[in-house]
Amino acid sequence: MKKEKDIFRLADVIARSLEGTLSADEQRELDEWLAVSAANREKYEGFRTAGALERKSAEYQQVDWQGDCKKFMASRARSQRRRRVQWFARYAAVFVLLFGVAIWLYISAGHEKGERPVAQYGVAVSKNAILTLAGGEQVVLSDSNFSALKMQGDIHVTVEGNNISYTNRNDGEEKREKKVLFNTLRIPRGGEYFLTLSDGSTVWLNAETEIRYPVEFVGDKRVVYVEGEAYFNVKKDEKRPFVVRAAQADVRVLGTSFNFRAYPDEDGVTTTLESGSVIMVSQKSKQEVRLEPGEQGTLDKESGELSKHAVDTYLYSAWKDGRFVFEDARLEDLFHVLARWYDLHVFYVHPGAKDIRFTGDLNKSEDFGAILEIIENNERVEFEVNERTVSIRLR
């Protein structure tokens, strides 16, 4: 039984067997499975004698296994983070039971061998990031071709893998009289990068993002310019506040961790705060909003108005840890994210497919074909892939 729906159907039959509520057809289905091998019979005996599973079987019967198992499978690659998406708690009963039944069945059914994915697209190619130096020279970053640029003024520059870092060798020296030199780092579609600024602040840069920053911070402010999405962990310096500036919004901080999203093709600019405190400022309306941990500030680009509300920050920062996380997201918004990562063109054969909702926690290193299989588990859409064009239609 290599299909998820068949595996979870068998898990349902085993659960009913634990209760003694099998129909005649279900009993035959179970008997056929038990007759296949001694390993199946041994595993069934383990389930039958497991008190925890037996106690949970009653709870399980209150859950729509057909719908919820798909949500469980969509989260099967969840990392071992302490933070969990809040919606997952709703499916605790089915999770406890199927952890002992369906996961074993899923693995033993040879799913890892599986069918060949629809499309085997590689994950992000981080080393195609482009660095533009203060003088206008452009460098495609790699470990080998950056050796000639190890120093910029008093700053030591290091490139390793998909990381670039700036280290101040003369940190105690007065900097107010120095000329500010800006570098610009551009991350294309299908890439991501990690930047360490000269003050020790770190920045995760998502696909299709550009950041302009000083090689060395000079003066009483630390200002960087962002278009796209970046996660900041700002080094605290009370004498020099840190400012993230986009086309229509500023974020002022001293020391904190937050996600900042300002793509030019989106209607708003968002700041999602995980720790510390920040002030988000509208350049148009001059309105200011102070955010506390667990809050998200949103700027409406058209009106210039700011608003804030409480959020699960994991939904907005998981991308830097290798996850795609969606909670009741429109399919169009989901594919907007996937298109940046896999460098895709998306075409909707049936426009109504855009509004289908999806909840899941996906591994960014997953082959694109495997991602499509997970999404198709909702049985409401299907895909056709040609090169890097994905056509989406309703079933």
KOLNUNU-102987 format. One record per residue (C-alpha): x, y, z; residue number from 1. Coordinates in steps of 0.25 Angstrom, whole numbers, plus 5000, padded with zeros to 4 digits. Layout:
<recs>
<rec px="X" py="Y" pz="Z" vexdo="NUM"/>
...
</recs>
This chain:
<recs>
<rec px="5000" py="5000" pz="5000" vexdo="1"/>
<rec px="5009" py="5011" pz="4995" vexdo="2"/>
<rec px="4998" py="5022" pz="4994" vexdo="3"/>
<rec px="4996" py="5030" pz="5006" vexdo="4"/>
<rec px="4981" py="5029" pz="5006" vexdo="5"/>
<rec px="4982" py="5014" pz="5006" vexdo="6"/>
<rec px="4992" py="5014" pz="5017" vexdo="7"/>
<rec px="4983" py="5023" pz="5026" vexdo="8"/>
<rec px="4971" py="5014" pz="5022" vexdo="9"/>
<rec px="4979" py="5002" pz="5028" vexdo="10"/>
<rec px="4982" py="5010" pz="5040" vexdo="11"/>
<rec px="4967" py="5013" pz="5042" vexdo="12"/>
<rec px="4964" py="4998" pz="5040" vexdo="13"/>
<rec px="4974" py="4995" pz="5051" vexdo="14"/>
<rec px="4969" py="5006" pz="5060" vexdo="15"/>
<rec px="4955" py="5000" pz="5059" vexdo="16"/>
<rec px="4960" py="4986" pz="5061" vexdo="17"/>
<rec px="4966" py="4991" pz="5075" vexdo="18"/>
<rec px="4951" py="4995" pz="5078" vexdo="19"/>
<rec px="4945" py="4982" pz="5073" vexdo="20"/>
<rec px="4936" py="4990" pz="5064" vexdo="21"/>
<rec px="4940" py="4985" pz="5050" vexdo="22"/>
<rec px="4930" py="4982" pz="5039" vexdo="23"/>
<rec px="4931" py="4968" pz="5032" vexdo="24"/>
<rec px="4938" py="4975" pz="5020" vexdo="25"/>
<rec px="4948" py="4982" pz="5029" vexdo="26"/>
<rec px="4951" py="4969" pz="5036" vexdo="27"/>
<rec px="4954" py="4963" pz="5022" vexdo="28"/>
<rec px="4963" py="4975" pz="5019" vexdo="29"/>
<rec px="4970" py="4973" pz="5032" vexdo="30"/>
<rec px="4972" py="4958" pz="5030" vexdo="31"/>
<rec px="4977" py="4960" pz="5016" vexdo="32"/>
<rec px="4988" py="4969" pz="5021" vexdo="33"/>
<rec px="4991" py="4960" pz="5033" vexdo="34"/>
<rec px="4993" py="4948" pz="5023" vexdo="35"/>
<rec px="5003" py="4956" pz="5015" vexdo="36"/>
<rec px="5015" py="4954" pz="5025" vexdo="37"/>
<rec px="5019" py="4950" pz="5039" vexdo="38"/>
<rec px="5024" py="4964" pz="5040" vexdo="39"/>
<rec px="5010" py="4970" pz="5038" vexdo="40"/>
<rec px="5005" py="4960" pz="5049" vexdo="41"/>
<rec px="5016" py="4964" pz="5059" vexdo="42"/>
<rec px="5013" py="4978" pz="5057" vexdo="43"/>
<rec px="4998" py="4977" pz="5059" vexdo="44"/>
<rec px="5001" py="4969" pz="5072" vexdo="45"/>
<rec px="5009" py="4981" pz="5076" vexdo="46"/>
<rec px="4998" py="4990" pz="5073" vexdo="47"/>
<rec px="4987" py="4981" pz="5080" vexdo="48"/>
<rec px="4995" py="4980" pz="5093" vexdo="49"/>
<rec px="4999" py="4995" pz="5093" vexdo="50"/>
<rec px="4990" py="5001" pz="5104" vexdo="51"/>
<rec px="4993" py="5016" pz="5099" vexdo="52"/>
<rec px="4987" py="5013" pz="5085" vexdo="53"/>
<rec px="4975" py="5006" pz="5091" vexdo="54"/>
<rec px="4972" py="5017" pz="5100" vexdo="55"/>
<rec px="4973" py="5027" pz="5088" vexdo="56"/>
<rec px="4965" py="5019" pz="5079" vexdo="57"/>
<rec px="4952" py="5025" pz="5084" vexdo="58"/>
<rec px="4957" py="5039" pz="5082" vexdo="59"/>
<rec px="4961" py="5035" pz="5068" vexdo="60"/>
<rec px="4947" py="5031" pz="5064" vexdo="61"/>
<rec px="4943" py="5046" pz="5066" vexdo="62"/>
<rec px="4953" py="5051" pz="5056" vexdo="63"/>
<rec px="4951" py="5051" pz="5041" vexdo="64"/>
<rec px="4962" py="5042" pz="5037" vexdo="65"/>
<rec px="4961" py="5044" pz="5022" vexdo="66"/>
<rec px="4963" py="5059" pz="5023" vexdo="67"/>
<rec px="4972" py="5060" pz="5035" vexdo="68"/>
<rec px="4982" py="5049" pz="5030" vexdo="69"/>
<rec px="4985" py="5058" pz="5018" vexdo="70"/>
<rec px="4989" py="5069" pz="5028" vexdo="71"/>
<rec px="4997" py="5060" pz="5036" vexdo="72"/>
<rec px="5005" py="5055" pz="5023" vexdo="73"/>
<rec px="5007" py="5069" pz="5019" vexdo="74"/>
<rec px="5014" py="5071" pz="5032" vexdo="75"/>
<rec px="5022" py="5058" pz="5032" vexdo="76"/>
<rec px="5035" py="5065" pz="5030" vexdo="77"/>
<rec px="5034" py="5075" pz="5041" vexdo="78"/>
<rec px="5047" py="5078" pz="5048" vexdo="79"/>
<rec px="5049" py="5076" pz="5063" vexdo="80"/>
<rec px="5046" py="5090" pz="5067" vexdo="81"/>
<rec px="5040" py="5093" pz="5080" vexdo="82"/>
<rec px="5031" py="5103" pz="5074" vexdo="83"/>
<rec px="5019" py="5097" pz="5066" vexdo="84"/>
<rec px="5008" py="5103" pz="5057" vexdo="85"/>
<rec px="4996" py="5105" pz="5066" vexdo="86"/>
<rec px="4987" py="5098" pz="5056" vexdo="87"/>
<rec px="4994" py="5085" pz="5058" vexdo="88"/>
<rec px="4988" py="5083" pz="5073" vexdo="89"/>
<rec px="4974" py="5081" pz="5067" vexdo="90"/>
<rec px="4979" py="5068" pz="5061" vexdo="91"/>
<rec px="4985" py="5063" pz="5074" vexdo="92"/>
<rec px="4976" py="5051" pz="5075" vexdo="93"/>
<rec px="4979" py="5046" pz="5061" vexdo="94"/>
<rec px="4994" py="5048" pz="5062" vexdo="95"/>
<rec px="4995" py="5040" pz="5075" vexdo="96"/>
<rec px="4989" py="5028" pz="5069" vexdo="97"/>
<rec px="4995" py="5029" pz="5055" vexdo="98"/>
<rec px="5009" py="5031" pz="5060" vexdo="99"/>
<rec px="5009" py="5017" pz="5064" vexdo="100"/>
<rec px="5001" py="5011" pz="5052" vexdo="101"/>
<rec px="5002" py="5020" pz="5040" vexdo="102"/>
<rec px="5016" py="5024" pz="5041" vexdo="103"/>
<rec px="5021" py="5010" pz="5042" vexdo="104"/>
<rec px="5012" py="5006" pz="5030" vexdo="105"/>
<rec px="5017" py="5018" pz="5022" vexdo="106"/>
<rec px="5031" py="5014" pz="5024" vexdo="107"/>
<rec px="5030" py="4999" pz="5022" vexdo="108"/>
<rec px="5022" py="5001" pz="5010" vexdo="109"/>
<rec px="5034" py="5006" pz="5003" vexdo="110"/>
<rec px="5029" py="5020" pz="5001" vexdo="111"/>
<rec px="5043" py="5026" pz="5001" vexdo="112"/>
<rec px="5045" py="5018" pz="4988" vexdo="113"/>
<rec px="5032" py="5023" pz="4983" vexdo="114"/>
<rec px="5028" py="5028" pz="4969" vexdo="115"/>
<rec px="5037" py="5037" pz="4961" vexdo="116"/>
<rec px="5034" py="5051" pz="4965" vexdo="117"/>
<rec px="5026" py="5060" pz="4954" vexdo="118"/>
<rec px="5038" py="5069" pz="4953" vexdo="119"/>
<rec px="5052" py="5068" pz="4959" vexdo="120"/>
<rec px="5056" py="5083" pz="4962" vexdo="121"/>
<rec px="5068" py="5086" pz="4970" vexdo="122"/>
<rec px="5067" py="5094" pz="4982" vexdo="123"/>
<rec px="5073" py="5108" pz="4984" vexdo="124"/>
<rec px="5086" py="5111" pz="4977" vexdo="125"/>
<rec px="5091" py="5120" pz="4988" vexdo="126"/>
<rec px="5105" py="5123" pz="4981" vexdo="127"/>
<rec px="5099" py="5131" pz="4970" vexdo="128"/>
<rec px="5097" py="5143" pz="4979" vexdo="129"/>
<rec px="5102" py="5156" pz="4972" vexdo="130"/>
<rec px="5110" py="5166" pz="4980" vexdo="131"/>
<rec px="5111" py="5180" pz="4975" vexdo="132"/>
<rec px="5123" py="5188" pz="4981" vexdo="133"/>
<rec px="5123" py="5203" pz="4985" vexdo="134"/>
<rec px="5131" py="5206" pz="4972" vexdo="135"/>
<rec px="5120" py="5198" pz="4963" vexdo="136"/>
<rec px="5128" py="5186" pz="4961" vexdo="137"/>
<rec px="5119" py="5173" pz="4961" vexdo="138"/>
<rec px="5124" py="5160" pz="4967" vexdo="139"/>
<rec px="5117" py="5147" pz="4966" vexdo="140"/>
<rec px="5120" py="5141" pz="4980" vexdo="141"/>
<rec px="5127" py="5128" pz="4981" vexdo="142"/>
<rec px="5138" py="5123" pz="4990" vexdo="143"/>
<rec px="5148" py="5124" pz="4979" vexdo="144"/>
<rec px="5146" py="5137" pz="4972" vexdo="145"/>
<rec px="5145" py="5146" pz="4984" vexdo="146"/>
<rec px="5160" py="5144" pz="4989" vexdo="147"/>
<rec px="5164" py="5157" pz="4983" vexdo="148"/>
<rec px="5153" py="5165" pz="4991" vexdo="149"/>
<rec px="5157" py="5161" pz="5005" vexdo="150"/>
<rec px="5159" py="5175" pz="5010" vexdo="151"/>
<rec px="5150" py="5187" pz="5008" vexdo="152"/>
<rec px="5156" py="5199" pz="5016" vexdo="153"/>
<rec px="5158" py="5194" pz="5030" vexdo="154"/>
<rec px="5148" py="5183" pz="5028" vexdo="155"/>
<rec px="5152" py="5168" pz="5026" vexdo="156"/>
<rec px="5142" py="5161" pz="5017" vexdo="157"/>
<rec px="5140" py="5146" pz="5017" vexdo="158"/>
<rec px="5132" py="5138" pz="5007" vexdo="159"/>
<rec px="5129" py="5123" pz="5011" vexdo="160"/>
<rec px="5118" py="5115" pz="5005" vexdo="161"/>
<rec px="5105" py="5124" pz="5005" vexdo="162"/>
<rec px="5111" py="5133" pz="5015" vexdo="163"/>
<rec px="5118" py="5146" pz="5014" vexdo="164"/>
<rec px="5123" py="5154" pz="5026" vexdo="165"/>
<rec px="5129" py="5167" pz="5029" vexdo="166"/>
<rec px="5138" py="5168" pz="5041" vexdo="167"/>
<rec px="5143" py="5181" pz="5047" vexdo="168"/>
<rec px="5158" py="5180" pz="5050" vexdo="169"/>
<rec px="5159" py="5194" pz="5057" vexdo="170"/>
<rec px="5146" py="5194" pz="5065" vexdo="171"/>
<rec px="5152" py="5204" pz="5075" vexdo="172"/>
<rec px="5155" py="5214" pz="5065" vexdo="173"/>
<rec px="5147" py="5227" pz="5063" vexdo="174"/>
<rec px="5138" py="5225" pz="5050" vexdo="175"/>
<rec px="5130" py="5238" pz="5049" vexdo="176"/>
<rec px="5140" py="5244" pz="5039" vexdo="177"/>
<rec px="5141" py="5232" pz="5030" vexdo="178"/>
<rec px="5134" py="5232" pz="5017" vexdo="179"/>
<rec px="5122" py="5222" pz="5016" vexdo="180"/>
<rec px="5124" py="5211" pz="5006" vexdo="181"/>
<rec px="5111" py="5203" pz="5002" vexdo="182"/>
<rec px="5111" py="5189" pz="4996" vexdo="183"/>
<rec px="5098" py="5183" pz="4990" vexdo="184"/>
<rec px="5095" py="5168" pz="4991" vexdo="185"/>
<rec px="5085" py="5163" pz="4982" vexdo="186"/>
<rec px="5079" py="5149" pz="4983" vexdo="187"/>
<rec px="5072" py="5144" pz="4971" vexdo="188"/>
<rec px="5060" py="5135" pz="4970" vexdo="189"/>
<rec px="5064" py="5121" pz="4975" vexdo="190"/>
<rec px="5074" py="5126" pz="4984" vexdo="191"/>
<rec px="5077" py="5130" pz="4999" vexdo="192"/>
<rec px="5088" py="5136" pz="5006" vexdo="193"/>
<rec px="5094" py="5139" pz="5020" vexdo="194"/>
<rec px="5100" py="5152" pz="5023" vexdo="195"/>
<rec px="5108" py="5157" pz="5035" vexdo="196"/>
<rec px="5109" py="5172" pz="5036" vexdo="197"/>
<rec px="5122" py="5179" pz="5042" vexdo="198"/>
<rec px="5115" py="5182" pz="5055" vexdo="199"/>
<rec px="5112" py="5167" pz="5057" vexdo="200"/>
<rec px="5097" py="5168" pz="5053" vexdo="201"/>
<rec px="5093" py="5156" pz="5044" vexdo="202"/>
<rec px="5083" py="5155" pz="5033" vexdo="203"/>
<rec px="5076" py="5144" pz="5026" vexdo="204"/>
<rec px="5073" py="5147" pz="5012" vexdo="205"/>
<rec px="5061" py="5140" pz="5005" vexdo="206"/>
<rec px="5060" py="5138" pz="4990" vexdo="207"/>
<rec px="5058" py="5150" pz="4980" vexdo="208"/>
<rec px="5063" py="5160" pz="4991" vexdo="209"/>
<rec px="5073" py="5172" pz="4991" vexdo="210"/>
<rec px="5080" py="5178" pz="5002" vexdo="211"/>
<rec px="5088" py="5191" pz="5002" vexdo="212"/>
<rec px="5097" py="5193" pz="5014" vexdo="213"/>
<rec px="5110" py="5200" pz="5018" vexdo="214"/>
<rec px="5123" py="5192" pz="5018" vexdo="215"/>
<rec px="5126" py="5199" pz="5031" vexdo="216"/>
<rec px="5115" py="5207" pz="5040" vexdo="217"/>
<rec px="5119" py="5221" pz="5041" vexdo="218"/>
<rec px="5112" py="5232" pz="5050" vexdo="219"/>
<rec px="5101" py="5231" pz="5060" vexdo="220"/>
<rec px="5091" py="5221" pz="5052" vexdo="221"/>
<rec px="5092" py="5208" pz="5046" vexdo="222"/>
<rec px="5084" py="5208" pz="5033" vexdo="223"/>
<rec px="5081" py="5197" pz="5023" vexdo="224"/>
<rec px="5072" py="5197" pz="5011" vexdo="225"/>
<rec px="5064" py="5185" pz="5007" vexdo="226"/>
<rec px="5055" py="5180" pz="4996" vexdo="227"/>
<rec px="5049" py="5166" pz="4998" vexdo="228"/>
<rec px="5050" py="5158" pz="5010" vexdo="229"/>
<rec px="5060" py="5157" pz="5021" vexdo="230"/>
<rec px="5061" py="5152" pz="5036" vexdo="231"/>
<rec px="5070" py="5161" pz="5045" vexdo="232"/>
<rec px="5077" py="5158" pz="5058" vexdo="233"/>
<rec px="5082" py="5172" pz="5062" vexdo="234"/>
<rec px="5093" py="5174" pz="5071" vexdo="235"/>
<rec px="5089" py="5183" pz="5082" vexdo="236"/>
<rec px="5096" py="5197" pz="5082" vexdo="237"/>
<rec px="5088" py="5208" pz="5090" vexdo="238"/>
<rec px="5097" py="5219" pz="5084" vexdo="239"/>
<rec px="5094" py="5215" pz="5070" vexdo="240"/>
<rec px="5080" py="5210" pz="5067" vexdo="241"/>
<rec px="5078" py="5201" pz="5055" vexdo="242"/>
<rec px="5069" py="5205" pz="5044" vexdo="243"/>
<rec px="5063" py="5196" pz="5033" vexdo="244"/>
<rec px="5058" py="5204" pz="5021" vexdo="245"/>
<rec px="5049" py="5200" pz="5010" vexdo="246"/>
<rec px="5041" py="5208" pz="4999" vexdo="247"/>
<rec px="5030" py="5212" pz="5009" vexdo="248"/>
<rec px="5034" py="5208" pz="5023" vexdo="249"/>
<rec px="5045" py="5209" pz="5033" vexdo="250"/>
<rec px="5047" py="5199" pz="5045" vexdo="251"/>
<rec px="5055" py="5205" pz="5056" vexdo="252"/>
<rec px="5062" py="5196" pz="5066" vexdo="253"/>
<rec px="5073" py="5195" pz="5077" vexdo="254"/>
<rec px="5075" py="5180" pz="5078" vexdo="255"/>
<rec px="5064" py="5170" pz="5074" vexdo="256"/>
<rec px="5060" py="5158" pz="5064" vexdo="257"/>
<rec px="5050" py="5160" pz="5054" vexdo="258"/>
<rec px="5045" py="5157" pz="5040" vexdo="259"/>
<rec px="5044" py="5168" pz="5030" vexdo="260"/>
<rec px="5036" py="5166" pz="5017" vexdo="261"/>
<rec px="5035" py="5177" pz="5006" vexdo="262"/>
<rec px="5034" py="5171" pz="4992" vexdo="263"/>
<rec px="5030" py="5181" pz="4982" vexdo="264"/>
<rec px="5019" py="5173" pz="4976" vexdo="265"/>
<rec px="5012" py="5171" pz="4989" vexdo="266"/>
<rec px="5001" py="5181" pz="4995" vexdo="267"/>
<rec px="5008" py="5182" pz="5008" vexdo="268"/>
<rec px="5021" py="5183" pz="5016" vexdo="269"/>
<rec px="5021" py="5174" pz="5029" vexdo="270"/>
<rec px="5030" py="5173" pz="5041" vexdo="271"/>
<rec px="5028" py="5161" pz="5050" vexdo="272"/>
<rec px="5035" py="5162" pz="5063" vexdo="273"/>
<rec px="5041" py="5150" pz="5071" vexdo="274"/>
<rec px="5049" py="5157" pz="5082" vexdo="275"/>
<rec px="5052" py="5171" pz="5087" vexdo="276"/>
<rec px="5044" py="5183" pz="5082" vexdo="277"/>
<rec px="5043" py="5191" pz="5069" vexdo="278"/>
<rec px="5036" py="5203" pz="5064" vexdo="279"/>
<rec px="5030" py="5202" pz="5050" vexdo="280"/>
<rec px="5029" py="5216" pz="5043" vexdo="281"/>
<rec px="5020" py="5219" pz="5031" vexdo="282"/>
<rec px="5028" py="5229" pz="5022" vexdo="283"/>
<rec px="5015" py="5233" pz="5015" vexdo="284"/>
<rec px="5006" py="5236" pz="5027" vexdo="285"/>
<rec px="5017" py="5238" pz="5038" vexdo="286"/>
<rec px="5009" py="5228" pz="5047" vexdo="287"/>
<rec px="5017" py="5220" pz="5057" vexdo="288"/>
<rec px="5014" py="5206" pz="5063" vexdo="289"/>
<rec px="5022" py="5200" pz="5074" vexdo="290"/>
<rec px="5022" py="5184" pz="5073" vexdo="291"/>
<rec px="5024" py="5174" pz="5084" vexdo="292"/>
<rec px="5029" py="5160" pz="5083" vexdo="293"/>
<rec px="5018" py="5152" pz="5076" vexdo="294"/>
<rec px="5012" py="5164" pz="5068" vexdo="295"/>
<rec px="5013" py="5167" pz="5053" vexdo="296"/>
<rec px="5012" py="5181" pz="5048" vexdo="297"/>
<rec px="5006" py="5183" pz="5034" vexdo="298"/>
<rec px="5007" py="5195" pz="5025" vexdo="299"/>
<rec px="4997" py="5197" pz="5014" vexdo="300"/>
<rec px="5005" py="5203" pz="5002" vexdo="301"/>
<rec px="4993" py="5210" pz="4996" vexdo="302"/>
<rec px="4988" py="5217" pz="5008" vexdo="303"/>
<rec px="5001" py="5218" pz="5016" vexdo="304"/>
<rec px="4993" py="5213" pz="5029" vexdo="305"/>
<rec px="5000" py="5204" pz="5039" vexdo="306"/>
<rec px="4993" py="5193" pz="5047" vexdo="307"/>
<rec px="4997" py="5182" pz="5056" vexdo="308"/>
<rec px="4992" py="5169" pz="5062" vexdo="309"/>
<rec px="4997" py="5156" pz="5069" vexdo="310"/>
<rec px="5002" py="5145" pz="5060" vexdo="311"/>
<rec px="5009" py="5131" pz="5061" vexdo="312"/>
<rec px="5023" py="5136" pz="5058" vexdo="313"/>
<rec px="5028" py="5123" pz="5053" vexdo="314"/>
<rec px="5019" py="5124" pz="5041" vexdo="315"/>
<rec px="5027" py="5136" pz="5036" vexdo="316"/>
<rec px="5041" py="5132" pz="5040" vexdo="317"/>
<rec px="5042" py="5117" pz="5038" vexdo="318"/>
<rec px="5047" py="5120" pz="5023" vexdo="319"/>
<rec px="5061" py="5123" pz="5029" vexdo="320"/>
<rec px="5061" py="5109" pz="5036" vexdo="321"/>
<rec px="5058" py="5102" pz="5023" vexdo="322"/>
<rec px="5043" py="5101" pz="5024" vexdo="323"/>
<rec px="5031" py="5105" pz="5016" vexdo="324"/>
<rec px="5019" py="5108" pz="5026" vexdo="325"/>
<rec px="5005" py="5111" pz="5023" vexdo="326"/>
<rec px="4993" py="5112" pz="5031" vexdo="327"/>
<rec px="4979" py="5113" pz="5023" vexdo="328"/>
<rec px="4987" py="5120" pz="5012" vexdo="329"/>
<rec px="4981" py="5122" pz="4998" vexdo="330"/>
<rec px="4987" py="5113" pz="4988" vexdo="331"/>
<rec px="4991" py="5126" pz="4980" vexdo="332"/>
<rec px="4999" py="5131" pz="4991" vexdo="333"/>
<rec px="5006" py="5118" pz="4994" vexdo="334"/>
<rec px="5010" py="5117" pz="4979" vexdo="335"/>
<rec px="5015" py="5131" pz="4980" vexdo="336"/>
<rec px="5025" py="5126" pz="4990" vexdo="337"/>
<rec px="5029" py="5113" pz="4983" vexdo="338"/>
<rec px="5031" py="5121" pz="4970" vexdo="339"/>
<rec px="5042" py="5129" pz="4976" vexdo="340"/>
<rec px="5049" py="5117" pz="4982" vexdo="341"/>
<rec px="5048" py="5108" pz="4970" vexdo="342"/>
<rec px="5048" py="5119" pz="4960" vexdo="343"/>
<rec px="5035" py="5116" pz="4954" vexdo="344"/>
<rec px="5024" py="5121" pz="4945" vexdo="345"/>
<rec px="5010" py="5118" pz="4949" vexdo="346"/>
<rec px="4998" py="5118" pz="4941" vexdo="347"/>
<rec px="4984" py="5115" pz="4946" vexdo="348"/>
<rec px="4975" py="5108" pz="4936" vexdo="349"/>
<rec px="4963" py="5109" pz="4945" vexdo="350"/>
<rec px="4965" py="5123" pz="4953" vexdo="351"/>
<rec px="4956" py="5117" pz="4964" vexdo="352"/>
<rec px="4967" py="5109" pz="4968" vexdo="353"/>
<rec px="4974" py="5121" pz="4974" vexdo="354"/>
<rec px="4965" py="5122" pz="4986" vexdo="355"/>
<rec px="4966" py="5107" pz="4990" vexdo="356"/>
<rec px="4972" py="5107" pz="5005" vexdo="357"/>
<rec px="4984" py="5099" pz="5009" vexdo="358"/>
<rec px="4991" py="5097" pz="5023" vexdo="359"/>
<rec px="5004" py="5090" pz="5024" vexdo="360"/>
<rec px="5019" py="5090" pz="5028" vexdo="361"/>
<rec px="5028" py="5086" pz="5017" vexdo="362"/>
<rec px="5043" py="5084" pz="5015" vexdo="363"/>
<rec px="5049" py="5094" pz="5006" vexdo="364"/>
<rec px="5060" py="5084" pz="5002" vexdo="365"/>
<rec px="5049" py="5075" pz="4996" vexdo="366"/>
<rec px="5049" py="5072" pz="4982" vexdo="367"/>
<rec px="5038" py="5080" pz="4975" vexdo="368"/>
<rec px="5031" py="5068" pz="4970" vexdo="369"/>
<rec px="5029" py="5063" pz="4984" vexdo="370"/>
<rec px="5024" py="5077" pz="4989" vexdo="371"/>
<rec px="5013" py="5075" pz="4978" vexdo="372"/>
<rec px="5009" py="5061" pz="4982" vexdo="373"/>
<rec px="5007" py="5067" pz="4996" vexdo="374"/>
<rec px="4998" py="5078" pz="4991" vexdo="375"/>
<rec px="4990" py="5069" pz="4982" vexdo="376"/>
<rec px="4986" py="5061" pz="4994" vexdo="377"/>
<rec px="4975" py="5071" pz="4996" vexdo="378"/>
<rec px="4969" py="5064" pz="4984" vexdo="379"/>
<rec px="4964" py="5077" pz="4979" vexdo="380"/>
<rec px="4975" py="5082" pz="4969" vexdo="381"/>
<rec px="4984" py="5075" pz="4959" vexdo="382"/>
<rec px="4997" py="5080" pz="4953" vexdo="383"/>
<rec px="5004" py="5079" pz="4939" vexdo="384"/>
<rec px="5018" py="5083" pz="4939" vexdo="385"/>
<rec px="5026" py="5087" pz="4926" vexdo="386"/>
<rec px="5040" py="5091" pz="4928" vexdo="387"/>
<rec px="5038" py="5102" pz="4939" vexdo="388"/>
<rec px="5023" py="5105" pz="4936" vexdo="389"/>
<rec px="5013" py="5099" pz="4945" vexdo="390"/>
<rec px="4998" py="5099" pz="4940" vexdo="391"/>
<rec px="4988" py="5097" pz="4951" vexdo="392"/>
<rec px="4974" py="5092" pz="4949" vexdo="393"/>
<rec px="4962" py="5088" pz="4958" vexdo="394"/>
<rec px="4959" py="5073" pz="4958" vexdo="395"/>
</recs>
